[in-house]
Amino acid sequence: MPVTTKKTPKDSDDLAKMTFEEAIGHLEEIIERVEQGKVGIERALTEYERGVKLVGRCKDILNTVEQRIEELGAANASKPGAPE
């Protein structure tokens, strides 16, 4: 039975549009394929490179979320009567 996979991002435009959940899903697929030995060594390297990019995308999203949470906390703290 042939292995079917979802379309994965191939360029930075696709990656930049990807949500955190999508990036994690693609990472999980890559890990599964590599761990199950469904790919050869050359393909494993390509998958690893794609994984590194996906991890970078996840980090970017998390940094953005963290920054926004800090901004909201600071804005809330500056309001009179706000809990500390």
PDB file of N, CA, C and O in Angstrom:
ATOM      1  N   MET A   1       0.839  -1.174   0.000  1.00  0.00           N
ATOM      2  CA  MET A   1       0.000   0.000   0.000  1.00  0.00           C
ATOM      3  C   MET A   1       0.886   1.239   0.000  1.00  0.00           C
ATOM      4  O   MET A   1       1.758   1.353   0.861  1.00  0.00           O
ATOM      5  N   PRO A   2       0.697   2.180  -0.939  1.00  0.00           N
ATOM      6  CA  PRO A   2       1.550   3.365  -0.995  1.00  0.00           C
ATOM      7  C   PRO A   2       1.284   4.288   0.180  1.00  0.00           C
ATOM      8  O   PRO A   2       0.169   4.378   0.694  1.00  0.00           O
ATOM      9  N   VAL A   3       2.338   4.966   0.585  1.00  0.00           N
ATOM     10  CA  VAL A   3       2.236   5.919   1.675  1.00  0.00           C
ATOM     11  C   VAL A   3       1.682   7.218   1.125  1.00  0.00           C
ATOM     12  O   VAL A   3       2.213   7.759   0.155  1.00  0.00           O
ATOM     13  N   THR A   4       0.622   7.722   1.734  1.00  0.00           N
ATOM     14  CA  THR A   4       0.074   9.001   1.312  1.00  0.00           C
ATOM     15  C   THR A   4       0.385  10.029   2.375  1.00  0.00           C
ATOM     16  O   THR A   4       0.312   9.750   3.571  1.00  0.00           O
ATOM     17  N   THR A   5       0.730  11.212   1.930  1.00  0.00           N
ATOM     18  CA  THR A   5       1.032  12.295   2.853  1.00  0.00           C
ATOM     19  C   THR A   5       0.296  13.538   2.396  1.00  0.00           C
ATOM     20  O   THR A   5      -0.048  13.697   1.225  1.00  0.00           O
ATOM     21  N   LYS A   6       0.067  14.412   3.361  1.00  0.00           N
ATOM     22  CA  LYS A   6      -0.552  15.684   3.038  1.00  0.00           C
ATOM     23  C   LYS A   6       0.466  16.559   2.340  1.00  0.00           C
ATOM     24  O   LYS A   6       1.671  16.341   2.458  1.00  0.00           O
ATOM     25  N   LYS A   7      -0.020  17.548   1.617  1.00  0.00           N
ATOM     26  CA  LYS A   7       0.868  18.494   0.969  1.00  0.00           C
ATOM     27  C   LYS A   7       1.641  19.243   2.043  1.00  0.00           C
ATOM     28  O   LYS A   7       1.058  19.701   3.026  1.00  0.00           O
ATOM     29  N   THR A   8       2.922  19.367   1.862  1.00  0.00           N
ATOM     30  CA  THR A   8       3.748  20.083   2.825  1.00  0.00           C
ATOM     31  C   THR A   8       4.229  21.386   2.206  1.00  0.00           C
ATOM     32  O   THR A   8       4.337  21.497   0.984  1.00  0.00           O
ATOM     33  N   PRO A   9       4.518  22.372   3.048  1.00  0.00           N
ATOM     34  CA  PRO A   9       4.967  23.652   2.516  1.00  0.00           C
ATOM     35  C   PRO A   9       6.331  23.514   1.874  1.00  0.00           C
ATOM     36  O   PRO A   9       7.226  22.872   2.423  1.00  0.00           O
ATOM     37  N   LYS A  10       6.485  24.119   0.709  1.00  0.00           N
ATOM     38  CA  LYS A  10       7.754  24.000   0.000  1.00  0.00           C
ATOM     39  C   LYS A  10       8.502  25.319  -0.059  1.00  0.00           C
ATOM     40  O   LYS A  10       9.707  25.332  -0.313  1.00  0.00           O
ATOM     41  N   ASP A  11       7.815  26.426   0.171  1.00  0.00           N
ATOM     42  CA  ASP A  11       8.521  27.699   0.132  1.00  0.00           C
ATOM     43  C   ASP A  11       8.135  28.558   1.318  1.00  0.00           C
ATOM     44  O   ASP A  11       7.216  28.236   2.071  1.00  0.00           O
ATOM     45  N   SER A  12       8.857  29.660   1.469  1.00  0.00           N
ATOM     46  CA  SER A  12       8.653  30.501   2.644  1.00  0.00           C
ATOM     47  C   SER A  12       7.284  31.155   2.668  1.00  0.00           C
ATOM     48  O   SER A  12       6.777  31.461   3.747  1.00  0.00           O
ATOM     49  N   ASP A  13       6.663  31.382   1.503  1.00  0.00           N
ATOM     50  CA  ASP A  13       5.327  31.969   1.476  1.00  0.00           C
ATOM     51  C   ASP A  13       4.325  31.035   2.145  1.00  0.00           C
ATOM     52  O   ASP A  13       3.533  31.471   2.981  1.00  0.00           O
ATOM     53  N   ASP A  14       4.353  29.750   1.783  1.00  0.00           N
ATOM     54  CA  ASP A  14       3.455  28.781   2.411  1.00  0.00           C
ATOM     55  C   ASP A  14       3.729  28.691   3.903  1.00  0.00           C
ATOM     56  O   ASP A  14       2.800  28.639   4.708  1.00  0.00           O
ATOM     57  N   LEU A  15       4.979  28.674   4.264  1.00  0.00           N
ATOM     58  CA  LEU A  15       5.365  28.554   5.661  1.00  0.00           C
ATOM     59  C   LEU A  15       4.903  29.774   6.457  1.00  0.00           C
ATOM     60  O   LEU A  15       4.433  29.630   7.586  1.00  0.00           O
ATOM     61  N   ALA A  16       5.030  30.955   5.891  1.00  0.00           N
ATOM     62  CA  ALA A  16       4.644  32.184   6.581  1.00  0.00           C
ATOM     63  C   ALA A  16       3.139  32.253   6.828  1.00  0.00           C
ATOM     64  O   ALA A  16       2.701  32.929   7.759  1.00  0.00           O
ATOM     65  N   LYS A  17       2.350  31.572   6.017  1.00  0.00           N
ATOM     66  CA  LYS A  17       0.898  31.574   6.161  1.00  0.00           C
ATOM     67  C   LYS A  17       0.409  30.464   7.093  1.00  0.00           C
ATOM     68  O   LYS A  17      -0.761  30.438   7.476  1.00  0.00           O
ATOM     69  N   MET A  18       1.291  29.567   7.448  1.00  0.00           N
ATOM     70  CA  MET A  18       0.903  28.393   8.218  1.00  0.00           C
ATOM     71  C   MET A  18       0.605  28.752   9.670  1.00  0.00           C
ATOM     72  O   MET A  18       1.314  29.548  10.285  1.00  0.00           O
ATOM     73  N   THR A  19      -0.457  28.150  10.208  1.00  0.00           N
ATOM     74  CA  THR A  19      -0.776  28.334  11.619  1.00  0.00           C
ATOM     75  C   THR A  19       0.139  27.447  12.464  1.00  0.00           C
ATOM     76  O   THR A  19       0.815  26.553  11.955  1.00  0.00           O
ATOM     77  N   PHE A  20       0.138  27.720  13.754  1.00  0.00           N
ATOM     78  CA  PHE A  20       0.920  26.919  14.688  1.00  0.00           C
ATOM     79  C   PHE A  20       0.491  25.457  14.624  1.00  0.00           C
ATOM     80  O   PHE A  20       1.323  24.551  14.570  1.00  0.00           O
ATOM     81  N   GLU A  21      -0.819  25.245  14.631  1.00  0.00           N
ATOM     82  CA  GLU A  21      -1.359  23.888  14.618  1.00  0.00           C
ATOM     83  C   GLU A  21      -0.993  23.145  13.337  1.00  0.00           C
ATOM     84  O   GLU A  21      -0.696  21.951  13.373  1.00  0.00           O
ATOM     85  N   GLU A  22      -1.014  23.847  12.208  1.00  0.00           N
ATOM     86  CA  GLU A  22      -0.627  23.219  10.943  1.00  0.00           C
ATOM     87  C   GLU A  22       0.846  22.831  10.959  1.00  0.00           C
ATOM     88  O   GLU A  22       1.215  21.738  10.528  1.00  0.00           O
ATOM     89  N   ALA A  23       1.685  23.736  11.459  1.00  0.00           N
ATOM     90  CA  ALA A  23       3.125  23.456  11.512  1.00  0.00           C
ATOM     91  C   ALA A  23       3.408  22.256  12.413  1.00  0.00           C
ATOM     92  O   ALA A  23       4.210  21.391  12.062  1.00  0.00           O
ATOM     93  N   ILE A  24       2.754  22.204  13.567  1.00  0.00           N
ATOM     94  CA  ILE A  24       2.932  21.064  14.474  1.00  0.00           C
ATOM     95  C   ILE A  24       2.468  19.778  13.796  1.00  0.00           C
ATOM     96  O   ILE A  24       3.127  18.744  13.911  1.00  0.00           O
ATOM     97  N   GLY A  25       1.346  19.836  13.095  1.00  0.00           N
ATOM     98  CA  GLY A  25       0.838  18.660  12.390  1.00  0.00           C
ATOM     99  C   GLY A  25       1.818  18.145  11.360  1.00  0.00           C
ATOM    100  O   GLY A  25       2.027  16.937  11.247  1.00  0.00           O
ATOM    101  N   HIS A  26       2.423  19.055  10.604  1.00  0.00           N
ATOM    102  CA  HIS A  26       3.410  18.648   9.606  1.00  0.00           C
ATOM    103  C   HIS A  26       4.649  18.056  10.279  1.00  0.00           C
ATOM    104  O   HIS A  26       5.219  17.080   9.792  1.00  0.00           O
ATOM    105  N   LEU A  27       5.057  18.648  11.396  1.00  0.00           N
ATOM    106  CA  LEU A  27       6.198  18.094  12.139  1.00  0.00           C
ATOM    107  C   LEU A  27       5.912  16.675  12.612  1.00  0.00           C
ATOM    108  O   LEU A  27       6.769  15.797  12.516  1.00  0.00           O
ATOM    109  N   GLU A  28       4.715  16.457  13.120  1.00  0.00           N
ATOM    110  CA  GLU A  28       4.344  15.117  13.582  1.00  0.00           C
ATOM    111  C   GLU A  28       4.367  14.115  12.433  1.00  0.00           C
ATOM    112  O   GLU A  28       4.791  12.973  12.613  1.00  0.00           O
ATOM    113  N   GLU A  29       3.917  14.533  11.263  1.00  0.00           N
ATOM    114  CA  GLU A  29       3.945  13.647  10.091  1.00  0.00           C
ATOM    115  C   GLU A  29       5.377  13.299   9.701  1.00  0.00           C
ATOM    116  O   GLU A  29       5.682  12.149   9.384  1.00  0.00           O
ATOM    117  N   ILE A  30       6.242  14.294   9.727  1.00  0.00           N
ATOM    118  CA  ILE A  30       7.648  14.064   9.388  1.00  0.00           C
ATOM    119  C   ILE A  30       8.262  13.070  10.374  1.00  0.00           C
ATOM    120  O   ILE A  30       8.925  12.115   9.970  1.00  0.00           O
ATOM    121  N   ILE A  31       8.040  13.298  11.643  1.00  0.00           N
ATOM    122  CA  ILE A  31       8.595  12.413  12.674  1.00  0.00           C
ATOM    123  C   ILE A  31       8.103  10.987  12.472  1.00  0.00           C
ATOM    124  O   ILE A  31       8.883  10.038  12.553  1.00  0.00           O
ATOM    125  N   GLU A  32       6.819  10.837  12.210  1.00  0.00           N
ATOM    126  CA  GLU A  32       6.251   9.502  12.004  1.00  0.00           C
ATOM    127  C   GLU A  32       6.892   8.798  10.809  1.00  0.00           C
ATOM    128  O   GLU A  32       7.263   7.628  10.899  1.00  0.00           O
ATOM    129  N   ARG A  33       7.022   9.515   9.687  1.00  0.00           N
ATOM    130  CA  ARG A  33       7.614   8.896   8.491  1.00  0.00           C
ATOM    131  C   ARG A  33       9.059   8.467   8.746  1.00  0.00           C
ATOM    132  O   ARG A  33       9.465   7.369   8.364  1.00  0.00           O
ATOM    133  N   VAL A  34       9.820   9.333   9.386  1.00  0.00           N
ATOM    134  CA  VAL A  34      11.235   9.027   9.624  1.00  0.00           C
ATOM    135  C   VAL A  34      11.373   7.889  10.637  1.00  0.00           C
ATOM    136  O   VAL A  34      12.156   6.963  10.424  1.00  0.00           O
ATOM    137  N   GLU A  35      10.621   7.952  11.732  1.00  0.00           N
ATOM    138  CA  GLU A  35      10.723   6.912  12.760  1.00  0.00           C
ATOM    139  C   GLU A  35      10.295   5.539  12.240  1.00  0.00           C
ATOM    140  O   GLU A  35      10.839   4.519  12.663  1.00  0.00           O
ATOM    141  N   GLN A  36       9.334   5.510  11.334  1.00  0.00           N
ATOM    142  CA  GLN A  36       8.857   4.239  10.807  1.00  0.00           C
ATOM    143  C   GLN A  36       9.709   3.732   9.645  1.00  0.00           C
ATOM    144  O   GLN A  36       9.435   2.678   9.072  1.00  0.00           O
ATOM    145  N   GLY A  37      10.733   4.490   9.312  1.00  0.00           N
ATOM    146  CA  GLY A  37      11.622   4.060   8.243  1.00  0.00           C
ATOM    147  C   GLY A  37      10.981   4.124   6.867  1.00  0.00           C
ATOM    148  O   GLY A  37      11.368   3.384   5.963  1.00  0.00           O
ATOM    149  N   LYS A  38      10.013   4.996   6.706  1.00  0.00           N
ATOM    150  CA  LYS A  38       9.296   5.111   5.427  1.00  0.00           C
ATOM    151  C   LYS A  38      10.064   5.948   4.403  1.00  0.00           C
ATOM    152  O   LYS A  38       9.627   6.093   3.261  1.00  0.00           O
ATOM    153  N   VAL A  39      11.202   6.494   4.814  1.00  0.00           N
ATOM    154  CA  VAL A  39      11.992   7.328   3.913  1.00  0.00           C
ATOM    155  C   VAL A  39      13.447   6.876   3.922  1.00  0.00           C
ATOM    156  O   VAL A  39      13.944   6.353   4.919  1.00  0.00           O
ATOM    157  N   GLY A  40      14.102   7.083   2.818  1.00  0.00           N
ATOM    158  CA  GLY A  40      15.527   6.781   2.730  1.00  0.00           C
ATOM    159  C   GLY A  40      16.338   7.910   3.348  1.00  0.00           C
ATOM    160  O   GLY A  40      15.787   8.917   3.793  1.00  0.00           O
ATOM    161  N   ILE A  41      17.635   7.731   3.368  1.00  0.00           N
ATOM    162  CA  ILE A  41      18.516   8.687   4.028  1.00  0.00           C
ATOM    163  C   ILE A  41      18.459  10.067   3.376  1.00  0.00           C
ATOM    164  O   ILE A  41      18.466  11.077   4.079  1.00  0.00           O
ATOM    165  N   GLU A  42      18.401  10.129   2.042  1.00  0.00           N
ATOM    166  CA  GLU A  42      18.340  11.412   1.357  1.00  0.00           C
ATOM    167  C   GLU A  42      17.033  12.134   1.682  1.00  0.00           C
ATOM    168  O   GLU A  42      17.016  13.334   1.954  1.00  0.00           O
ATOM    169  N   ARG A  43      15.952  11.377   1.646  1.00  0.00           N
ATOM    170  CA  ARG A  43      14.646  11.962   1.956  1.00  0.00           C
ATOM    171  C   ARG A  43      14.592  12.362   3.434  1.00  0.00           C
ATOM    172  O   ARG A  43      13.978  13.373   3.775  1.00  0.00           O
ATOM    173  N   ALA A  44      15.220  11.592   4.301  1.00  0.00           N
ATOM    174  CA  ALA A  44      15.249  11.925   5.725  1.00  0.00           C
ATOM    175  C   ALA A  44      15.930  13.279   5.934  1.00  0.00           C
ATOM    176  O   ALA A  44      15.497  14.072   6.769  1.00  0.00           O
ATOM    177  N   LEU A  45      16.991  13.538   5.178  1.00  0.00           N
ATOM    178  CA  LEU A  45      17.684  14.823   5.284  1.00  0.00           C
ATOM    179  C   LEU A  45      16.770  15.951   4.821  1.00  0.00           C
ATOM    180  O   LEU A  45      16.713  17.004   5.456  1.00  0.00           O
ATOM    181  N   THR A  46      16.062  15.740   3.729  1.00  0.00           N
ATOM    182  CA  THR A  46      15.114  16.737   3.236  1.00  0.00           C
ATOM    183  C   THR A  46      14.015  16.986   4.265  1.00  0.00           C
ATOM    184  O   THR A  46      13.627  18.129   4.507  1.00  0.00           O
ATOM    185  N   GLU A  47      13.522  15.915   4.863  1.00  0.00           N
ATOM    186  CA  GLU A  47      12.487  16.033   5.889  1.00  0.00           C
ATOM    187  C   GLU A  47      13.031  16.794   7.099  1.00  0.00           C
ATOM    188  O   GLU A  47      12.333  17.624   7.681  1.00  0.00           O
ATOM    189  N   TYR A  48      14.269  16.510   7.470  1.00  0.00           N
ATOM    190  CA  TYR A  48      14.891  17.209   8.598  1.00  0.00           C
ATOM    191  C   TYR A  48      14.976  18.711   8.310  1.00  0.00           C
ATOM    192  O   TYR A  48      14.659  19.532   9.171  1.00  0.00           O
ATOM    193  N   GLU A  49      15.402  19.061   7.105  1.00  0.00           N
ATOM    194  CA  GLU A  49      15.492  20.469   6.725  1.00  0.00           C
ATOM    195  C   GLU A  49      14.125  21.141   6.799  1.00  0.00           C
ATOM    196  O   GLU A  49      14.011  22.265   7.289  1.00  0.00           O
ATOM    197  N   ARG A  50      13.097  20.465   6.321  1.00  0.00           N
ATOM    198  CA  ARG A  50      11.740  21.001   6.388  1.00  0.00           C
ATOM    199  C   ARG A  50      11.314  21.134   7.853  1.00  0.00           C
ATOM    200  O   ARG A  50      10.675  22.116   8.231  1.00  0.00           O
ATOM    201  N   GLY A  51      11.666  20.155   8.660  1.00  0.00           N
ATOM    202  CA  GLY A  51      11.333  20.200  10.079  1.00  0.00           C
ATOM    203  C   GLY A  51      11.957  21.391  10.784  1.00  0.00           C
ATOM    204  O   GLY A  51      11.320  22.031  11.620  1.00  0.00           O
ATOM    205  N   VAL A  52      13.202  21.686  10.445  1.00  0.00           N
ATOM    206  CA  VAL A  52      13.880  22.843  11.036  1.00  0.00           C
ATOM    207  C   VAL A  52      13.119  24.124  10.702  1.00  0.00           C
ATOM    208  O   VAL A  52      12.952  24.990  11.562  1.00  0.00           O
ATOM    209  N   LYS A  53      12.665  24.245   9.475  1.00  0.00           N
ATOM    210  CA  LYS A  53      11.893  25.424   9.070  1.00  0.00           C
ATOM    211  C   LYS A  53      10.557  25.480   9.806  1.00  0.00           C
ATOM    212  O   LYS A  53      10.117  26.556  10.213  1.00  0.00           O
ATOM    213  N   LEU A  54       9.921  24.345   9.977  1.00  0.00           N
ATOM    214  CA  LEU A  54       8.647  24.305  10.694  1.00  0.00           C
ATOM    215  C   LEU A  54       8.827  24.681  12.160  1.00  0.00           C
ATOM    216  O   LEU A  54       8.001  25.399  12.723  1.00  0.00           O
ATOM    217  N   VAL A  55       9.899  24.201  12.779  1.00  0.00           N
ATOM    218  CA  VAL A  55      10.192  24.567  14.166  1.00  0.00           C
ATOM    219  C   VAL A  55      10.410  26.074  14.259  1.00  0.00           C
ATOM    220  O   VAL A  55       9.934  26.715  15.196  1.00  0.00           O
ATOM    221  N   GLY A  56      11.119  26.635  13.300  1.00  0.00           N
ATOM    222  CA  GLY A  56      11.328  28.087  13.275  1.00  0.00           C
ATOM    223  C   GLY A  56      10.009  28.840  13.186  1.00  0.00           C
ATOM    224  O   GLY A  56       9.820  29.854  13.859  1.00  0.00           O
ATOM    225  N   ARG A  57       9.095  28.343  12.354  1.00  0.00           N
ATOM    226  CA  ARG A  57       7.776  28.969  12.232  1.00  0.00           C
ATOM    227  C   ARG A  57       7.030  28.902  13.569  1.00  0.00           C
ATOM    228  O   ARG A  57       6.419  29.884  13.990  1.00  0.00           O
ATOM    229  N   CYS A  58       7.082  27.763  14.224  1.00  0.00           N
ATOM    230  CA  CYS A  58       6.429  27.617  15.530  1.00  0.00           C
ATOM    231  C   CYS A  58       7.013  28.593  16.548  1.00  0.00           C
ATOM    232  O   CYS A  58       6.274  29.219  17.307  1.00  0.00           O
ATOM    233  N   LYS A  59       8.331  28.721  16.562  1.00  0.00           N
ATOM    234  CA  LYS A  59       8.983  29.650  17.486  1.00  0.00           C
ATOM    235  C   LYS A  59       8.559  31.087  17.207  1.00  0.00           C
ATOM    236  O   LYS A  59       8.305  31.852  18.138  1.00  0.00           O
ATOM    237  N   ASP A  60       8.482  31.457  15.927  1.00  0.00           N
ATOM    238  CA  ASP A  60       8.048  32.807  15.567  1.00  0.00           C
ATOM    239  C   ASP A  60       6.637  33.085  16.078  1.00  0.00           C
ATOM    240  O   ASP A  60       6.365  34.148  16.634  1.00  0.00           O
ATOM    241  N   ILE A  61       5.756  32.126  15.884  1.00  0.00           N
ATOM    242  CA  ILE A  61       4.369  32.294  16.336  1.00  0.00           C
ATOM    243  C   ILE A  61       4.330  32.423  17.852  1.00  0.00           C
ATOM    244  O   ILE A  61       3.658  33.308  18.382  1.00  0.00           O
ATOM    245  N   LEU A  62       5.044  31.549  18.554  1.00  0.00           N
ATOM    246  CA  LEU A  62       5.049  31.601  20.015  1.00  0.00           C
ATOM    247  C   LEU A  62       5.637  32.908  20.522  1.00  0.00           C
ATOM    248  O   LEU A  62       5.140  33.457  21.506  1.00  0.00           O
ATOM    249  N   ASN A  63       6.674  33.421  19.883  1.00  0.00           N
ATOM    250  CA  ASN A  63       7.256  34.704  20.280  1.00  0.00           C
ATOM    251  C   ASN A  63       6.257  35.837  20.094  1.00  0.00           C
ATOM    252  O   ASN A  63       6.158  36.729  20.937  1.00  0.00           O
ATOM    253  N   THR A  64       5.519  35.800  18.995  1.00  0.00           N
ATOM    254  CA  THR A  64       4.501  36.819  18.736  1.00  0.00           C
ATOM    255  C   THR A  64       3.405  36.767  19.791  1.00  0.00           C
ATOM    256  O   THR A  64       2.968  37.803  20.292  1.00  0.00           O
ATOM    257  N   VAL A  65       2.965  35.569  20.124  1.00  0.00           N
ATOM    258  CA  VAL A  65       1.927  35.398  21.143  1.00  0.00           C
ATOM    259  C   VAL A  65       2.433  35.888  22.496  1.00  0.00           C
ATOM    260  O   VAL A  65       1.725  36.600  23.209  1.00  0.00           O
ATOM    261  N   GLU A  66       3.654  35.507  22.844  1.00  0.00           N
ATOM    262  CA  GLU A  66       4.220  35.929  24.123  1.00  0.00           C
ATOM    263  C   GLU A  66       4.312  37.449  24.207  1.00  0.00           C
ATOM    264  O   GLU A  66       3.976  38.037  25.235  1.00  0.00           O
ATOM    265  N   GLN A  67       4.762  38.083  23.134  1.00  0.00           N
ATOM    266  CA  GLN A  67       4.876  39.535  23.103  1.00  0.00           C
ATOM    267  C   GLN A  67       3.501  40.185  23.270  1.00  0.00           C
ATOM    268  O   GLN A  67       3.359  41.163  24.004  1.00  0.00           O
ATOM    269  N   ARG A  68       2.508  39.651  22.601  1.00  0.00           N
ATOM    270  CA  ARG A  68       1.146  40.205  22.691  1.00  0.00           C
ATOM    271  C   ARG A  68       0.594  40.047  24.113  1.00  0.00           C
ATOM    272  O   ARG A  68      -0.061  40.954  24.625  1.00  0.00           O
ATOM    273  N   ILE A  69       0.850  38.919  24.740  1.00  0.00           N
ATOM    274  CA  ILE A  69       0.395  38.705  26.116  1.00  0.00           C
ATOM    275  C   ILE A  69       1.061  39.710  27.056  1.00  0.00           C
ATOM    276  O   ILE A  69       0.408  40.258  27.944  1.00  0.00           O
ATOM    277  N   GLU A  70       2.347  39.949  26.863  1.00  0.00           N
ATOM    278  CA  GLU A  70       3.059  40.930  27.686  1.00  0.00           C
ATOM    279  C   GLU A  70       2.485  42.328  27.484  1.00  0.00           C
ATOM    280  O   GLU A  70       2.332  43.085  28.442  1.00  0.00           O
ATOM    281  N   GLU A  71       2.166  42.670  26.228  1.00  0.00           N
ATOM    282  CA  GLU A  71       1.577  43.977  25.938  1.00  0.00           C
ATOM    283  C   GLU A  71       0.215  44.117  26.617  1.00  0.00           C
ATOM    284  O   GLU A  71      -0.089  45.158  27.199  1.00  0.00           O
ATOM    285  N   LEU A  72      -0.583  43.090  26.544  1.00  0.00           N
ATOM    286  CA  LEU A  72      -1.898  43.132  27.178  1.00  0.00           C
ATOM    287  C   LEU A  72      -1.774  43.234  28.690  1.00  0.00           C
ATOM    288  O   LEU A  72      -2.527  43.969  29.330  1.00  0.00           O
ATOM    289  N   GLY A  73      -0.834  42.504  29.260  1.00  0.00           N
ATOM    290  CA  GLY A  73      -0.612  42.574  30.701  1.00  0.00           C
ATOM    291  C   GLY A  73      -0.158  43.956  31.133  1.00  0.00           C
ATOM    292  O   GLY A  73      -0.616  44.476  32.149  1.00  0.00           O
ATOM    293  N   ALA A  74       0.738  44.547  30.368  1.00  0.00           N
ATOM    294  CA  ALA A  74       1.232  45.894  30.696  1.00  0.00           C
ATOM    295  C   ALA A  74       0.117  46.918  30.557  1.00  0.00           C
ATOM    296  O   ALA A  74       0.007  47.825  31.382  1.00  0.00           O
ATOM    297  N   ALA A  75      -0.703  46.789  29.536  1.00  0.00           N
ATOM    298  CA  ALA A  75      -1.813  47.722  29.331  1.00  0.00           C
ATOM    299  C   ALA A  75      -2.813  47.595  30.468  1.00  0.00           C
ATOM    300  O   ALA A  75      -3.337  48.599  30.951  1.00  0.00           O
ATOM    301  N   ASN A  76      -3.080  46.377  30.894  1.00  0.00           N
ATOM    302  CA  ASN A  76      -4.016  46.136  31.974  1.00  0.00           C
ATOM    303  C   ASN A  76      -3.474  46.640  33.309  1.00  0.00           C
ATOM    304  O   ASN A  76      -4.222  47.186  34.121  1.00  0.00           O
ATOM    305  N   ALA A  77      -2.184  46.458  33.533  1.00  0.00           N
ATOM    306  CA  ALA A  77      -1.560  46.880  34.786  1.00  0.00           C
ATOM    307  C   ALA A  77      -1.555  48.399  34.935  1.00  0.00           C
ATOM    308  O   ALA A  77      -1.550  48.909  36.055  1.00  0.00           O
ATOM    309  N   SER A  78      -1.555  49.115  33.835  1.00  0.00           N
ATOM    310  CA  SER A  78      -1.515  50.576  33.898  1.00  0.00           C
ATOM    311  C   SER A  78      -2.885  51.190  34.123  1.00  0.00           C
ATOM    312  O   SER A  78      -2.983  52.399  34.336  1.00  0.00           O
ATOM    313  N   LYS A  79      -3.936  50.400  34.082  1.00  0.00           N
ATOM    314  CA  LYS A  79      -5.292  50.898  34.323  1.00  0.00           C
ATOM    315  C   LYS A  79      -5.516  51.061  35.823  1.00  0.00           C
ATOM    316  O   LYS A  79      -5.100  50.211  36.611  1.00  0.00           O
ATOM    317  N   PRO A  80      -6.175  52.154  36.219  1.00  0.00           N
ATOM    318  CA  PRO A  80      -6.471  52.332  37.648  1.00  0.00           C
ATOM    319  C   PRO A  80      -7.340  51.194  38.184  1.00  0.00           C
ATOM    320  O   PRO A  80      -8.303  50.779  37.539  1.00  0.00           O
ATOM    321  N   GLY A  81      -6.997  50.707  39.347  1.00  0.00           N
ATOM    322  CA  GLY A  81      -7.769  49.653  39.982  1.00  0.00           C
ATOM    323  C   GLY A  81      -7.520  48.263  39.449  1.00  0.00           C
ATOM    324  O   GLY A  81      -8.209  47.318  39.832  1.00  0.00           O
ATOM    325  N   ALA A  82      -6.544  48.123  38.569  1.00  0.00           N
ATOM    326  CA  ALA A  82      -6.221  46.806  37.996  1.00  0.00           C
ATOM    327  C   ALA A  82      -5.526  45.963  39.046  1.00  0.00           C
ATOM    328  O   ALA A  82      -4.690  46.467  39.796  1.00  0.00           O
ATOM    329  N   PRO A  83      -5.867  44.669  39.108  1.00  0.00           N
ATOM    330  CA  PRO A  83      -5.170  43.798  40.076  1.00  0.00           C
ATOM    331  C   PRO A  83      -3.703  43.654  39.723  1.00  0.00           C
ATOM    332  O   PRO A  83      -3.331  43.625  38.549  1.00  0.00           O
ATOM    333  N   GLU A  84      -2.866  43.564  40.760  1.00  0.00           N
ATOM    334  CA  GLU A  84      -1.419  43.461  40.510  1.00  0.00           C
ATOM    335  C   GLU A  84      -0.968  42.039  40.495  1.00  0.00           C
ATOM    336  O   GLU A  84       0.217  41.769  40.299  1.00  0.00           O
TER     337      GLU A  84
END
